Amino acid sequence: MKTKYITLIIKMFVVIFVIFPMNSLRGQRNYSVAEDMPAEQVVSDEWKYLFDGETLSGWEAVRYTGAGEPHVRDGILVIPTANMGVMTGVRWVGDSIPANNYVIYYEARRVQGNDIFAGLTFPYKDSYASLILGGWRNVVNGISSIDGYDASENETYQRFSLVNNQWYQVQLRVTTDSIRAYIGKDEFVNLATTGKILHLRDDILDTGLTLWTYLSTGEIRNMRIKRLL
């Protein structure tokens, strides 16, 4: 009798590990960086690079309380952990960018900390919202905010962790009726925006296209934008 129970338990564990690989059980996702992104809509313009890999041209530091000093190192935009506060950021002040029907691409990695390392506040029509990566101690991913609910509470919430010192390929697609976000080829946000109110979670977040970190040091490279038809 005991042998039958043991055999049954072993079979159950085999099924679990086949259906749910280890990374899924841990909530971690590992992605490679490659130039093969979803292209479901035709683009009307060529890519416009937002970071030249050498300077902070087109960007200005966002002065949160106790913020760190964003800088460029080895072709990478570094957004360090705040000195005394919780947030550090840079806001785009260069040429105008669209408020709708566009796609933004960038590569990001967290090199220190365990929270948001590549937050992106972005325009949507006449408002703004934020793409959250690795928030709430590295488990919350989604859009903040929708109808008064942040990424941990609304329908875009996805629970998975992102590992430090690994580059992630991020794409955000904003159209008149939807917002989609991808890491690599994996779509983790697909929001129909009709009837939704998008807004920033907190008054501390600045409007404008802004990259920011929360209790973490993040690095950004190859950031660019283009219009969608």
Number of C-alpha atoms within 10 A of each C-alpha: 5 7 8 9 10 11 10 12 11 12 11 11 10 12 10 13 12 9 9 12 10 12 12 13 11 11 13 16 13 13 16 12 15 11 9 9 15 13 9 8 13 9 15 11 12 10 15 13 15 21 22 17 18 13 14 17 13 14 19 15 20 21 14 16 14 14 22 23 17 24 16 18 12 8 14 20 24 23 29 27 27 22 14 11 14 16 27 29 30 26 19 21 14 11 7 7 16 15 19 20 20 23 23 21 22 20 22 26 21 27 19 16 18 21 25 28 34 30 23 24 24 23 22 22 14 9 14 22 24 27 20 26 27 24 25 15 13 20 20 23 25 27 33 26 24 21 12 14 17 23 23 20 16 16 15 23 19 19 16 19 23 26 17 15 13 16 21 24 23 22 24 20 25 25 19 14 13 16 20 19 24 19 21 20 18 13 14 16 22 15 18 13 16 9 8 12 14 23 23 22 18 10 7 10 18 20 18 19 19 23 25 28 30 27 22 22 27 31 24 23 21 17 20 18 21 19 23 18 10
